[in-house]
Amino acid sequence: MQILVSGSIAYDRIMSFPGSFSDHIIPEKIHMLNISLLVDGLDEKFGGTAGNIAYALSLFGEKPAVLGTVGKDFDVYEQWLTKHGVALDGVKRIDSDFTAGAYITTDKSNNQITWFNLGAMKYSCDYDFSAVDTENTLAIVSPGNLDDMQNFPETYRQKGISFIFDPGQNIPAFSGEQLLGMIKGCKILVANDYELEMIMKSTGKTRAELMELCDSIIVTLGENGCLVVEKEGETAVPAAKASVVEDPTGAGDAFRAGLIKGLSLGKNLVESAHIGAVSAVYCVEKLGTQEHSYTEDEFWARYKSSFGEI
């Protein structure tokens, strides 16, 4: 099965501030805020929703195709994804701009300030779908370029390509009407519980009314697992047990990769969500979104210990 993964491709640049932000912000001067803080250092990690999902799929031996835009500094990231068998024919390079980047600073109280530079992600990837085997393809539309997020669902509907819609942090960028247009006809609408509330508020639709537009909804619940909502009913899927939690960032993307792997194997939605849960737990045990790894044998052994035989 061909897997198309659209979304962001970004560098995560993570800094640690050895104090508290609050010690350096003067409330009565907030109208003329002007501060400069020294950080202990900077770690650069590969990230972005499409990059994370594609990387996690590669651990299953899949060779997904990423659809997105990158900038003039993509070479190192390109080598990493290519090394893991990720197809980059659908990645458009914008030489006049930088690859999207998240600049995350955390203080000693775990408060965070994050800046996200869209960079090349401002541009659509203009992917040509003419060569896609429509009957043997599964796509996911994850947060990325806003035009691609709007246009790809329509293309998938017209071509009969099964797709997952995952609006994530870009929900506020769309009107309720636009969101309904993107959700219509998707195989799965996936969102965390807060995001689903935002979708319902923006669209004015209840969860039951959204179910009239799609085949199913998966609501992720962090350490409490997820809820699989189908027309026949709903099923709670617990999280897999982590040996240690280092960083929850990227767990949602790893979950989606496991979900897609399950669907590609012909598993039902609940079984696929179980696979997603095990995929996610590997991610939270490492600092960074593409730092975890496993062999397929190791994965299925852990799956068995978590949920039994599949």
Secondary structure, 3 states (H helix, E strand, C coil): CEEEEECCCEEEEEEECCCCHHHHCCHHHHHHCCCCCCCCCEEEEEECHHHHHHHHHHCCCCCCEEEEEEECCCHHHHHHHHHCCCECCCEEEECCCCCEEEEEEECCCCCEEEEEECHHHHCCCCCCCCCCCHHHEEEEECCCCHHHHHHHHHHHHHHCCEEEECCHHHHHHCCHHHHHHHHCCCCEEEEEHHHHHHHHHHHCCCHHHHHCCCCEEEEECHHHCEEEEECCEEEEECCCCCCCCCCCCCHHHHHHHHHHHHHHCCCCHHHHHHHHHHHHHHHHCCCCCCCCCCCHHHHHHHHHHHHCCC
